[in-house]
Every structure is written in structure tokens, then in C-alpha cells.
Amino acid sequence: MKLVKAKPYGNIFFTAKGIKEARRIIHTRRVVEVFLVKSLKLKPSEIYDDIHVLEHALSDRVVKRLDSFLGHPKVCPHGKKIHVLGLKK
């Protein structure tokens, strides 16, 4: 998928494509965390396994709608910043 560059027995680096994909996944994760905690009233400590599945399963379209539904939150329940991404429709 060309997300990382690596040399045998050397360091591993994200490619530009890898960085973009990592940021997309982090954004999705944080938006879904906000939804599960604020809307469904789950505890942040209870949602780890669900978040791990959902961050890879939701389309950009659904994440964009969810982000809008939540009023474009600025931080996740853990206090980490949610960066604005240009997600596909």
C-alpha cells in the first residue's frame, strides 16, 4: 500500500500517503470517541475495543456526517485535539 518506507534492519518511516492515512484514522477515532461518550453515554474506559473496530470500518462519508452531527468537536474525551481533515464525501 506504500504507507511506509523501510530498509532491512533500519528505521521505518511513513510515506506522505502513510501520514495522510494515519491522520485520517486518528481523526475518525477521536470523532467516534466523542460520539460514544457524549451521545451514547459510555465511559471512555469502556470503548477501546469498539473504537479499534470502528476507526477502520466507517467510511469518510459517515465520519464527516458524524463530525457535523456532533458540532465539529475540537477535542476527544481524553483531551486530545481533533484536527480538521478534508474527508471525501
C-alpha positions, -999 to +999 in steps of 0.1 A: +000+000+000+031+022+001+023+036+035+058+032+050+094+031+038+118+007+055+153-006+050+164-040+062+174-037+099+169+001+096+143+026+106+107+027+094+092+059+081+057+069+070+054+080+034+033+111+026+004+087+018+010+069+052+009+101+071-023+111+054-039+077+062-027+078+098-042+113+103-075+101+088-077+071+112-068+093+142-095+118+132-121+091+128-111+075+161-115+108+180-148+118+164-162+083+172-149+085+208-168+118+212-200+102+198-198+071+220-191+091+252-214+122+247-243+107+227-243+071+240-230+079+275-204+052+275-173+057+297-140+064+279-125+034+296-152+011+282-149+019+245-113+009+235-122-023+216-152-008+199-132+022+188-105+000+173-130-017+151-150+014+141-120+035+132-113+012+104-148+003+094-165+037+089-164+055+055-152+091+052-188+100+044-201+086+077-173+102+097-180+136+080-217+134+089-209+122+124-185+151+129-211+176+117-238+159+139-215+165+169-209+201+160-173+196+149-158+188+183-123+202+189-111+176+215-118+140+222-129+127+256-092+122+265-085+159+258-066+153+225-071+178+197-093+167+168-077+182+136-099+192+107-094+169+077-106+172+041-125+139+040-140+125+009-178+128+005 
